[in-house]
Amino acid sequence: MVRHSLHIDAELGRASRRGLLRGLGLAVLGACLPRVAAAEDVSVPVGLQVKLLAKVAAYDRNMESRAGSKVRVLVLQASGNASSERTAQRVVSALERQPKIAGMSHTRSRQGYTGPKQLIESVRDDSTDIVYVTPGLEAQIDDIRKALTGLDVLSVSAVPDYVPSGIVLGFDLVSGKPKLQVNLTQAKEQNVAFKSSLLKLAKVYR
């Protein structure tokens, strides 16, 4: 997949790029974070990821209509994988400390990935709005992408390398600062429509 830079359009109005960076916390919070290189490592600390997600989700034009008054988050882990299970628990704990996502209250659940059919059923039965994918699922990312295609759900990865493979949103480090990643092709497949003001700040994959 190929990266593309997007230009600011009229939607930005008078808001400055600096102001949006401050609003998301991308410049300030990431000033001293270390760089992590391994493919399935979490490069941005989970607590910071959740804080960013809470703000970034508000830039999805369809989040409010998708969620109604409450955002439902499903944290997906690789059962039996210690790193994945630890990360999933950290995500849940961080979510418990985060009062709102996109300005709305939220619930969270955690489950092991057992296949695309089960994932589709969970998202549909529980009206899931966000699927948070943890490490240890690299071999299953394509199946997860296919399962979520056609569903109205935002997928988020704790691992930046999962984004070009089909997860909609992720977080990486660039020069020691958090950088948003967006798979725009998959976003459209899952009815996620980020505002161009946000895409301007992200590394975008098509």
LINSULKA-V24550 format. One record per pair of residues at least 12 apart in sequence whose ideal C-beta (glycine too) atoms are under 10 Angstrom apart, sorted by the first residue. I is the first residue (numbers start at 0). J is the second residue. Records with the same first field share a line. If there is no record, write none. Layout:
I = J  J
This chain:
0 = 162  163  164  165  182  183  184  185  203  204  205
1 = 163  203  204  205
2 = 163  180  201  202  203  204  205
3 = 183  198  202  203  204  205
4 = 198  199  201  202  203
5 = 181  183  195  196  197  198  199  200  201  203
6 = 195  198  199
7 = 195  196  198  199
8 = 194  195  196  198  199
9 = 195
10 = 194  195  196  199
11 = 194  195  196  199
12 = 196
14 = 196
16 = 196  199  200
18 = 196
19 = 58  194  196  197  199  200
20 = 176  200
22 = 54  57  58  196
23 = 50  51  54  55  57  58  177  179  197  200
24 = 47  50  51  53  54  177
25 = 47  51  54  55  170  173  176  177  178  179  200  201
26 = 176  177
27 = 176
28 = 43  44  46  47  50  51  176  177
29 = 43  44  47  51  170  172  173  174  175  176  177  178
30 = 174  175  176  177
31 = 175  176
32 = 44  47  172  175  176  177
33 = 172  175
34 = 171  172  173  174  175
35 = 159  171  172
36 = 172
37 = 134  158  160
38 = 134  137  158  159  160  161
39 = 77  80  82  83  86  133  134  135  136  137  157  158  159  160  161
40 = 82  86  134  157  158  159  160
41 = 82  85  86  89  90  133  134  156  157  158  159  170
42 = 157  158  159  160  169  170  171  172  173  177  178
43 = 157  158  159  169  170  171  172  176  177  178
44 = 89  93  170  177
45 = 85  86  87  88  89  90  91  92  93  94  131  133  157  170
46 = 89  90  92  93  94  96  97
47 = 93  170  177
48 = 86  89  90  93  131  155  156  157  168  169  170  177
49 = 72  89  90  91  92  93  94  95  96  97  100  107  131  155  157
50 = 93  96  97  177
51 = 155  168  170  177  179
52 = 70  72  90  93  94  97  100  101  129  131  153  155  168  170
53 = 70  93  94  97  98  99  100  101  102  103  105
54 = 99  100  101  102  197
55 = 100  101  153  155  168  170  179  181  193  197  200  201
56 = 70  72  99  100  101  102  103  105  128  129  153  155  168  191  193
57 = 99  100  101  102  103  194  197
58 = 101  179  191  192  193  194  195  196  197  198  200  201
59 = 101  128  129  153  167  168  186  190  191  192  193  194  197
60 = 190  191  192  193  194
61 = 128  151  153  186  189  190  191  192  193
62 = 100  101  102  103  128  129  153  191  192  193
63 = 101  102  103
64 = 151  190
65 = 101  126  127  128  129  151  152  153  189  190  191
66 = 100  101  103  104  105  126  127  128  129  151  153
67 = 103  126  128
68 = 103  104
69 = 100  103  104  105  106  126  128
70 = 94  99  100  101  102  103  104  105  106  107  127  128  129  153
71 = 100  105  106  107  108  122  125  126  127  128  129  130  152
72 = 90  91  94  97  100  105  106  107  108  109  127  128  129  130  131  153  155
73 = 106  107  108  109  110  118  121  122  125  127  128  129  130  131  132  152  154
74 = 86  87  88  89  90  91  94  107  108  109  110  129  130  131  132  133  155  157
75 = 87  90  108  109  110  111  112  118  121  130  131  132  133  135  136  139  143  154  155  156  157
76 = 88  90  91  109  110  111  112  131  132  133  134  135  136
77 = 111  112  132  133  134  135  136  137  138  139
78 = 110  111  112  113  135
79 = 111  135
80 = 111  112  133  134  135  136
81 = 135
82 = 133  134  135
83 = 111  112  132  133  134  135  136  157  158
84 = 109  111  133  134  135
85 = 133  134
86 = 131  132  133  134  135  157  158
87 = 109  110  111  131  132  133  134  135  157
88 = 109  133
89 = 133  157
90 = 107  109  131  132  133  155  157
91 = 107  108  109  131
92 = 107
93 = 107
94 = 106  107  109  129  131
95 = 107
100 = 128  129
101 = 128  129  153
103 = 128
105 = 128  129
106 = 125  127  128
107 = 129  131
108 = 121  125  127
109 = 131  133
110 = 125
112 = 132  133  135  136  139  142  143  146
113 = 139
114 = 139  142  143  146
115 = 139  141  142  143  144  145  146  147
116 = 142  146
117 = 146
118 = 130  139  142  143  145  146  147  150
119 = 145  146  147  148  149  150
120 = 146
121 = 146
122 = 146  147  150  151  152  154
123 = 150  151  152
126 = 151  152
127 = 147  150  151  152  153
128 = 151  152  153
129 = 152  153  154  155  167  168  191
130 = 143  146  147  150  152  153  154  155  156  166  167  189
131 = 153  154  155  156  157  166  168
132 = 147  154  155  156  157  158  161  162  165  166  167  169
133 = 156  157  158  161
134 = 156  157  158  160  161
135 = 158
136 = 156  157  158  161  166
137 = 158  160  161  164
140 = 154  156  158  160  161  162  163  164  165  166
141 = 164  165
142 = 165
143 = 156  161  164  165  166
144 = 161  164  165  166  167  182  185  188  189
145 = 165  188
147 = 165  166  167  185  188  189
148 = 165  185  187  188  189
149 = 188  189  190
150 = 188  189  190
151 = 189  190  191
152 = 167  189  190  191
153 = 166  167  168  186  189  190  191  193
154 = 166  167  168  169  182  185  186  189  191
155 = 167  168  169  170
156 = 168  169  170  171  180  182
157 = 169  170
158 = 170  171
159 = 171  172  178  179  180  202
160 = 180
161 = 180  182
162 = 179  180  181  182  185  201  202  203  204
163 = 180  182  184  185  202  204  205
164 = 182  185  204
165 = 182  184  185  188  189  204
166 = 180  181  182  185  189
167 = 180  181  182  183  184  185  186  187  188  189  191  193  204
168 = 180  181  182  185  186  191  193  197  201
169 = 181  182  201  202  204
170 = 201
171 = 202
173 = 202
178 = 200  201  202
179 = 193  197  198  199  200  201  202  203
180 = 201  202  203  204
181 = 193  197  198  200  201  202  203  204  205
182 = 202  203  204  205
183 = 198  201  203  204  205
184 = 203  204  205
185 = 204  205
186 = 198  203  204
187 = 205
